[in-house]
Amino acid sequence: MRRRGNRIATVLLVVLLCASVAATAAWGLDLGSILKVGGIGLMVSQFGGQIDKFITSALGEREAAVVGATKVVPILSLGQGGYVGAAQVVGNPDSVRKVKAVFQLEGSIGSFRPRILIPTYVDKAQGTPERAKGVGVSAVVEFKI
Amino acid sequence: MRKRLLIPIAVSTIVVGALVAAAALTAPTVTARSATVEGRAVGQVLMGDTAVLELFTPAGRSTPYQRAQAVADRLRTAMKKPLRAEDFALSATGAGESIHTRGKLLVSVSPAEAAAHHATAFSLARTWRDQILQALSAKGTATEPVATKSAADATGKPAAASSAAPEPAPVESKPASDPVTGGATRTAVDWTANAQKWVPIFSLETGGAYIGAAQIAGPKAQVEKVKGVAELRLDFKGFARIYAYVPVSTISLTKLDRVQGVSVWATGDLQLVGF
């Protein structure tokens, strides 16, 4: 019984290791990439207010900014290479306040290019990430990982 | 030696004076005044020339004007540090509502006060908060009272004509205008009701022009105005990308008439022309 449990654990570990190696190879993640993602994420969290003001003045989101309906958060884009940067989210002020990050999934089917933007917050009660309703993306600045 | 010291002292005094003057010019002055609306004595709180809120009802022994003075005092105290949208909080207090700045009470909205404005306590509190934020953003530019009009807008009833002046002599007020739209008639937007829809998207990029569809999201009233989305995308040789979505209320190649508070959830497009 104990041997069987050990075997299952070993198989799971091997599968996880293979998956992580495959993911690393596919996305070309190295220490530099990890530092870049962390560094840009930290900078965006730190200077989000200033970036928000700049984008607001450049794009004329003044009325929305006044009522607290804009905010800048980190963005991670996957699908057409990995990108990390800053995204201005806009929408319902109560939902905007909750948003912590945006995930973007990009694809390419022939010449058709679908993109999905997912502004995300963490549900404090359940501790799970949730899509913020009534919020979307207005502008993005991002760098290749 | 003394002459040498005089020059830096004089320069420092001028610099400090200029900074104080600049600070005084950029921060709107907060005052309170009495006014007469529909034959009733009301108290108004002004930021610069803008009446950001109007109190119709007394509270305890305080008249509306005395209440307005107390609110103006609290607002001046709060403005000693720069105020941002997130510093304001609305909270339910019994049957009414209250506005807090950084956890301190700014003003309470009783059910009687809300009824006098033909609005709910929540919508009136939100209108007042938004008007304070707009006045802060406009930095004291001359605009006229909007409190009564906005509250009336929330119920669809016409705004009451008001007359206002510094205590004690009242004078006629001017028509309401919106500091954000620069004098255009103010429309009360319900920023809480979410909506989304699909609209056409036109994208101009370094590689060509694209056309497709975009799903937009935002406050219901704003989403309804959107006719399409314009996208500008710059790609710096695969190293970095900058792109912006502009939801517009008219389809035009010459004018981008942006709809505020609306953004993009998803897009799908095809190349129209390659560069």
Chai-1 contact restraints between the chains, C-beta under 6 A:
chainA,res_idxA,chainB,res_idxB,connection_type,confidence,min_distance_angstrom,max_distance_angstrom,comment,restraint_id
A,L59,B,A244,contact,1.0,0.0,6.0,A-B,restraint_1
A,G60,B,R258,contact,1.0,0.0,6.0,A-B,restraint_2
A,E63,B,V180,contact,1.0,0.0,6.0,A-B,restraint_3
A,E63,B,Q260,contact,1.0,0.0,6.0,A-B,restraint_4
A,A64,B,Q260,contact,1.0,0.0,6.0,A-B,restraint_5
A,A64,B,G261,contact,1.0,0.0,6.0,A-B,restraint_6
A,V66,B,L133,contact,1.0,0.0,6.0,A-B,restraint_7
A,V66,B,Q134,contact,1.0,0.0,6.0,A-B,restraint_8
A,V66,B,S137,contact,1.0,0.0,6.0,A-B,restraint_9
A,V67,B,D130,contact,1.0,0.0,6.0,A-B,restraint_10
A,V67,B,W191,contact,1.0,0.0,6.0,A-B,restraint_11
A,G68,B,A85,contact,1.0,0.0,6.0,A-B,restraint_12
A,A69,B,G261,contact,1.0,0.0,6.0,A-B,restraint_13
A,V90,B,S263,contact,1.0,0.0,6.0,A-B,restraint_14
A,G91,B,A217,contact,1.0,0.0,6.0,A-B,restraint_15
A,G91,B,G218,contact,1.0,0.0,6.0,A-B,restraint_16
A,G91,B,S263,contact,1.0,0.0,6.0,A-B,restraint_17
A,N92,B,N194,contact,1.0,0.0,6.0,A-B,restraint_18
A,P93,B,W191,contact,1.0,0.0,6.0,A-B,restraint_19
A,S111,B,L270,contact,1.0,0.0,6.0,A-B,restraint_20
A,S111,B,Q271,contact,1.0,0.0,6.0,A-B,restraint_21
A,F112,B,L270,contact,1.0,0.0,6.0,A-B,restraint_22
A,R113,B,D269,contact,1.0,0.0,6.0,A-B,restraint_23
A,P114,B,G268,contact,1.0,0.0,6.0,A-B,restraint_24
A,R115,B,T267,contact,1.0,0.0,6.0,A-B,restraint_25
A,I116,B,A266,contact,1.0,0.0,6.0,A-B,restraint_26
A,L117,B,W265,contact,1.0,0.0,6.0,A-B,restraint_27
A,K133,B,N194,contact,1.0,0.0,6.0,A-B,restraint_28
A,G134,B,N194,contact,1.0,0.0,6.0,A-B,restraint_29
A,G134,B,A217,contact,1.0,0.0,6.0,A-B,restraint_30
A,G136,B,A217,contact,1.0,0.0,6.0,A-B,restraint_31
A,G136,B,S263,contact,1.0,0.0,6.0,A-B,restraint_32
A,G136,B,V264,contact,1.0,0.0,6.0,A-B,restraint_33
A,G136,B,W265,contact,1.0,0.0,6.0,A-B,restraint_34
A,V137,B,S263,contact,1.0,0.0,6.0,A-B,restraint_35
A,V137,B,V264,contact,1.0,0.0,6.0,A-B,restraint_36
A,S138,B,Y245,contact,1.0,0.0,6.0,A-B,restraint_37
A,S138,B,S263,contact,1.0,0.0,6.0,A-B,restraint_38
A,A139,B,A244,contact,1.0,0.0,6.0,A-B,restraint_39
A,V140,B,Y243,contact,1.0,0.0,6.0,A-B,restraint_40
A,V141,B,I242,contact,1.0,0.0,6.0,A-B,restraint_41
A,E142,B,R241,contact,1.0,0.0,6.0,A-B,restraint_42
A,F143,B,A240,contact,1.0,0.0,6.0,A-B,restraint_43
A,K144,B,F239,contact,1.0,0.0,6.0,A-B,restraint_44
